Amino acid sequence: DDLIIARGDGTPTYNFVVVVDDMDMEITHVIRGDDHLNNSARQSNILKALAVEPPVYAHVPMILDEAGKKLSKRTGAASVTDYRDAGYLPEAVINYLVRLGWANGDQEVFTLDEMIEYFDIADINHSASSLNPSKLDWLNQHYMKTLPPAHVARHLAGHLGALGIDPGAEGAPDIEAIVEAQAERSKTLVEMAENSRFFYEMPARYDEKAARKHLAGAGPILEALVGALEALEHWRAEDIHQAVVGVAEEHELKMGKVAQPLRVAVSGGPVSPPIDATLVLLGRQTTLARINRAAEWAAAQDGA
């Protein structure tokens, strides 16, 4: 059992045990939160009483929650696995934590090599920092956009799996292409996975507001799109774009009046990557099947 030494007021402390542990491991430097200032003084005196040179003690400001209060096991604290499960990349979490307590001028984004090269304990903040989730979201999106898609895809695959999706299934779209298409529209991997669900499975239902606005009455447009897309020799983004433009011109409509019904038809909602890139990822067969389904839905609404 740990040896406990009680202070004069009867409050138990573990300073002697900590001292013995530091002696045994020949600790030379101790860097910890400034809430340990009192402990450092006591431990230093115990070491001197034992004729042992105390280590060098450094105390850094605490990290506080969003309200400026001290973190605890019950309020605000989180493990690295919590951040992983919430959809944050390791690079973003490391960068975020480093910047909470240290700065190198105005630089916000650091590689690991830069952190090692630039870090000096003298530059650690003199006052406490508070958690800022929006800053972490910004960093995470930055890394999703700039890291190699293959690296991000390895992390995304686990979040797709949590939704019951196998990104490696036969006929599934390329997950690296999904990352490239969705990075601008997602702050976390959880959000990216949810936003990408429609690439892997037929939407169970249409977004009600989007369907009323864009699908109702759009049957003729959807049928024209089926004809134009079926006629394409190559299923490429540029050819798909020209086919959609052609339908818009034929019906004397603005591009949005054609692209939005098409987007809702294939994705189930009003938001997706650029429509030509979206259709390339879905593939010809899936795209046509979903447009036909939407046309049937629109016809049913018109006849109701």
N, C-alpha and C positions, 0 to 999 in steps of 0.2 A: 504494500500500500504506500501511496505517497506520504511523505513526511510533511506534516502541516505545522507551521509556526504561527502562533496567534500573536497579533499585535496587542499593544497595551489595552486597547478598547475591546479586546476579545474577538475581533473580526479575523477569521482564518485567512492566511495567505499561503502561497506556494513558492515564495521567493527562494527558500533554501533549496527546494527540489530543482527549480530552474537553474540556480547557480551550480549545483552538482552536475546537472545535465550539460551545461555549457562548459564546465571544466573537463568533463569526460570527453566531449567532442572537440575540445580545443577551439572553441568558437572565438574568432577574432573581431567580428563586427556584428552588431545587432541593429537591424533597421525595422522599426515598427511604429504603430500609431502613437500620436502624442498623448493618448489616454494612458500610456504606460510610463509617463515621466516619473511618477512617484515610485513605481516598481524599480525603475533603473537605478534610482538613488539607493534604495535599500539593497538591491542586488550587488551594486558596486561596493558598498560598505561590507557586505558579507564576504565578498571575494578578497577584499583587502585584509579582513580579519583572518582569512585563511592563507594570507601571504601569496595570493595569486593576482597577477596583473589583470584588471578588468578589461573586457573587450571595449571597442569603440562603440558608443551608443549614438544612434541617430533616430530622431523622432519626426515623423511626417504627419501632416494634417489629416484628419479623418475625411472619409467620403460620406456625405449626408444624403438623405432621401430628397425627393423633389420639394418637400416642404421645409427643407433645411434642418431636419431632425436626424439624430443619430440612427444608423441602421442597427437592426437587431435580428435575431433568428426569427422573430415573429412579425417584424415590420420592415419590408423593403429589401431584405437580403435575398440574394439569388445565387445559385451555383452556376458553373459554366454549362452544365447539362441543361439547366433551365433556359439559358440563352440559345443553346443548340436546338432545343425542342421548339422554341419560339421562332426559329427560322433565321438565326443570325449566323453568318460565316465566322470561322475562327479569326480570320484576319481583321474583320470589323470589330470584334469584341476586344482583341488585343490592342488595336489602335485606339479604341474608345477608352479603355481603362488607362492606358498610358497617358493620354491627353487629359484625363481627369486630374492628375496630380503633377504633371510636368509639361513644360513647353519648350519649344525651340523656335523662338521668334513667333511668327504668325502661321507657321506650317501646321496644317491640320492632318494631312495624310502621310503616313510613314511606312516604309517597308521595314521588315525585321532588321535588315542590315543597317538601315539608317538609324533605327532606335538604338542599336548597339553602338554605332559610331558616335552619335550625337549626345547620348545620355551622360549627364553629370549630376550627381546627387545635389550639388550646390544649386541646381536650377529647379529643384522641386518647389512646388507652390508653397508659399508661406501661410496661406489661409485654406480653410476647408473648401472642397468642391462639392457641388450637389449633382445628383444624377439628372441627366437630360435625355430622356428617351428619344426625342425628335432628332437629337444629334447622332445617336446610335443608328436610327433609321436611315439618316442621310449617309453615314459612312457605309452601312450595309449595302445600300443601293449602289453607291460608288463602286464597291468591290464586286458586286454582281455584274456591273456593266464593264469593268476593266480587267478582271481576272480572266484567264483562259476559260472559254465556255465548258471545256471538258472538266475542269476543276469544279466549277459551280454545279455542273450537272451531277457529279458524284454526290454532292450534298442534297441536291434537289430530289434525286431518286428516292431517298429515304422518306421525304415528305410526301411524295406521290404514293409511295407504298403505304403510308399511314392513311391515305384516302381509299385504299383498296385497289390502287392502279399499279399495274406492272409495266413500267416504261420500256422493258425489253421484250414485251410480247410481240409475236409475229404481226407485222402490219402496223405496229405503233409508229408514230412520227419520231424522227430523230430528236432525242432529248437535248442535244447540244444546240440544235436549231431552235428548240423551244426556249432555251435560255436566252439566245440572242434576240428572239422576237419579243420576249416578255420582260427583259431586264429594265427597260425604261418605264414599265408600268407596275412594278412591284417593289415594295420596300423590304420585304422579308421573303424567305424561301417558302414559308407557310402560305403567304399571299400568292406567290408565284404558282405554287402547286394548285391552289384552289382556282385561280384564274385560268389555269391550263387544263382543268378537268375535261372541258369540252373537246379538247384535241384527242382524248382517249376514249370517251364514251358519249353516246347521244344524250344531250340534255333531257332530263326527265320532263321538263316543262319550260315554257317561255317566260321570261320576265314579263309580268302582267302589264306594266306600264309601257314597256318597249313594244310589246306585241300589239297593244291597242293603237299606239302611235304609228308604228312602221309596217306591221303586217296586215292589219285590217284594210281591205280594199286593194292590197298589193298583189293579188293573184295574177293578173296579166303580166305584171313586171317580172314576177318570179318565173312564170312560164317562159317568158322571153329569155330570161337568163339561162334557164335550162337548155333551151335550144342553142343559144350562142356558145355556151360552155361545152356542150356535147360536140359541137362542130370543131373544136380546137384540135389541131394535129398534135401539138406539144403542150404539156401541162406545166407551163412556166409562168413566172410572175408577170413578165412583160406581156405575154399573150393573154393572160387572164385580165390584166388591166385594160387592154385594148377591147376585149370582149365586153367588159362592163361599161366602158365609155361608149361603145357602139350601141348598146341597149339604151343608155341615157339619151344619146343623140336621136335615135330612132323614135323615142317616145317624147322628145323635146322636154326632157327633165334635167334638173341639175343633178350633178353626180351623187350628192347626198341622198336624193330621193330614190336612188337605185342601190347605192352601197349600203345604206342603213337597213332596208328590208333584207338584203342579202346577209348582212352581218348577224341580224337577229335570227334569221333562218338557220345559219350554220352554227352559231355559238350559243343561242338561247337568250342572249342579252344584247345591250346596246354598245358594249365595249369589247374590243379585241385588238390585236396588232393590225397593221395595214391589211386591208381585205385581200389583196392579191397574195401577200405572204401567208395569210391565214389559210387560204384555199390550197396553196401549194403544200402546206403541212398536212392538211386534212386529206389530200389526195382526191382524184377525180371521182371515184365511185362514192366515197363518203359524202363529198360535197353535193353531188347530184341527188343522192338519196335524201339529204336533209332539206334541200331546196324543194323537192317534190313534196315532202312531208309538210313544209310550211305552206306551200301552195294549197294543199288540201285543207289545212287549218283555216287559211284565209277564205277559201270557198265556203267552208262550213259556217264561218262567221257571217259572210255575206248573205247566206241563205237562211240564217236564223231569224 
